[in-house]
Amino acid sequence: MQQAFLRHDGLQCGYCTPGQVCSAVGVLDELRHGQPSHVTDDVAADPEPTDDEIRERMSGNLCRCGAYAGILAAVREVVEA
């Protein structure tokens, strides 16, 4: 995950990076265990790792620099790996 953040410029000032990385790892764990979120269409099925799912699961973490596009790309890379 850390390497993906670097590859996709998922950080700027670095203030939120530790929390973002920890949350991203948590997102992967939730998806692997089939835990639904507020945006999961079918709570009986395993959630798909869509951008909306990732955004919802990461929504509690704020980045004052606005590196959200890079953060999403980093999480998506690891999910798809």
Helices and strands as residue ranges (DSSP letters): H 2-7, H 17-32, H 51-58, H 68-80
